[in-house]
Amino acid sequence: MKLLLREYLLSGEVSEAEQCLRELEVPHFHHELVYEAVLMVLEGEGPVEKMVTLLKVLWESGLVTLDQMNRGFRRVFEELGDISLDVPRAHGLLERLLERCCERGVVTRTLRDACPARGRKRFVSEGDGGQVKQ
């Protein structure tokens, strides 16, 4: 799945990515493609708009079902705490990605609204006079 996504990011050929996914013949595993696509966006490997376009085409073609789309995103939701340790901006990027996907009809509002809330704010340091980190 990662190779398929990397090839798509390099070539921009949505039809080729769609064909490769069909040839894999693992429709029960398409949630992995969604999961990896979201991770690539969060880790800065793929632009939001390009991934939204791919997910939109795969959604409209019926290759990625509602269940598979939801499972892929929900896996990211479950791991967001750990992902945020490596990618501090992950939550904001995920919200942006979900909003674009919702606008383009790729995910439902219910899924968008299921995105975990940001964690609590932390103090900048012990000697900061009680200021909250923004």
Secondary structure, 3 states (H helix, E strand, C coil): CHHHHHHHHHHCCHHHHHHHHHHHCCHHHHHHHHHHHHHHHHCCCCCHHHHHHHHHHHHHHCCCCHHHHHHHHHHHHHHHHHHHHHCCCHHHHHHHHHHHHHHCCCCCHHHHHCCCCCCCCCECCCCCCCCECC
